[in-house]
């Protein structure tokens, strides 16, 4: 493929990616205005609903996010009363 064609293909791909990112950002803003929750909070709530009793490590794995970031999101959800932390019935060292 000639260099000019590669540049045009690269430009087209980057423009498409920018449009996708913009659409995602706008949709996230609309969802946050409607629900009062960030996209990250909504995502974590979906994971917790699908996997009740999950630890922070498990939620982090399902969201492909580091545990520290998930903890911050969960902290905000706990403050709002949307999720609860409790000791595991099986392993008292574990928090679900």
C-alpha positions as CSV (number, residue, x, y, z in Angstrom):
1,X,0.0,0.0,0.0
2,X,1.5,3.4,-1.0
3,X,2.4,5.8,1.8
4,X,-0.4,8.2,0.8
5,X,-3.0,5.5,1.0
6,X,-1.7,4.4,4.4
7,X,-1.9,8.0,5.7
8,X,-5.5,8.3,4.4
9,X,-6.5,5.0,6.0
10,X,-4.8,6.0,9.3
11,X,-6.6,9.4,9.2
12,X,-9.9,7.8,8.5
13,X,-9.4,5.3,11.3
14,X,-8.4,8.0,13.8
15,X,-11.4,10.1,12.8
16,X,-13.7,7.1,13.3
17,X,-12.2,6.4,16.7
18,X,-12.6,10.1,17.7
19,X,-16.3,9.9,16.8
20,X,-16.7,6.8,18.9
21,X,-15.0,8.3,21.9
22,X,-17.1,11.5,21.6
23,X,-20.3,9.4,21.3
24,X,-19.3,7.4,24.4
25,X,-18.5,10.6,26.3
26,X,-21.8,12.2,25.4
27,X,-23.8,9.1,26.3
28,X,-21.9,8.8,29.7
29,X,-22.8,12.5,30.4
30,X,-26.5,11.9,29.6
31,X,-26.5,8.8,31.8
32,X,-24.9,10.6,34.6
33,X,-27.4,13.5,34.4
34,X,-30.3,11.1,34.4
35,X,-29.1,8.8,37.2
36,X,-26.7,10.9,39.2
37,X,-24.2,8.1,38.8
38,X,-21.0,8.1,36.8
39,X,-20.4,5.5,34.0
40,X,-17.9,3.8,36.3
41,X,-20.4,3.6,39.1
42,X,-23.1,2.2,36.8
43,X,-20.6,-0.4,35.4
44,X,-19.6,-1.5,39.0
45,X,-23.3,-1.8,39.9
46,X,-23.9,-4.0,36.9
47,X,-21.0,-6.3,37.9
48,X,-22.2,-6.4,41.6
49,X,-25.7,-7.3,40.4
50,X,-24.4,-10.0,38.1
51,X,-22.0,-11.3,40.8
52,X,-23.5,-10.7,44.3
53,X,-21.1,-11.1,47.1
54,X,-18.1,-10.3,45.1
55,X,-14.9,-9.0,46.7
56,X,-13.2,-5.9,45.4
57,X,-10.6,-8.1,43.7
58,X,-13.4,-9.9,41.9
59,X,-15.2,-6.7,40.8
60,X,-11.8,-5.3,39.6
61,X,-11.2,-8.4,37.5
62,X,-14.7,-8.3,36.0
63,X,-14.3,-4.6,35.2
64,X,-10.7,-5.0,34.1
65,X,-9.8,-2.1,36.5
66,X,-7.3,-1.9,39.2
67,X,-8.5,-2.7,42.7
68,X,-7.7,0.8,44.0
69,X,-10.0,2.4,41.4
70,X,-12.8,0.0,42.1
71,X,-12.5,0.6,45.8
72,X,-13.0,4.4,45.2
73,X,-16.1,3.7,43.1
74,X,-17.5,1.2,45.7
75,X,-16.8,3.7,48.5
76,X,-19.0,6.3,46.7
77,X,-21.7,3.6,46.1
78,X,-21.6,2.6,49.8
79,X,-21.9,6.3,50.8
80,X,-25.1,6.6,48.7
81,X,-26.5,3.4,50.1
82,X,-26.5,1.5,46.8
83,X,-24.2,-1.3,47.9
84,X,-23.1,-2.8,51.2
85,X,-19.9,-4.2,52.5
86,X,-20.1,-7.2,54.8
87,X,-17.8,-9.9,56.1
88,X,-17.9,-13.1,54.2
89,X,-19.9,-15.9,55.9
90,X,-17.2,-18.4,54.7
91,X,-14.0,-16.4,55.4
92,X,-14.3,-13.6,58.0
93,X,-11.1,-12.0,56.6
94,X,-12.9,-11.4,53.3
95,X,-15.2,-8.5,52.7
96,X,-18.0,-8.9,50.1
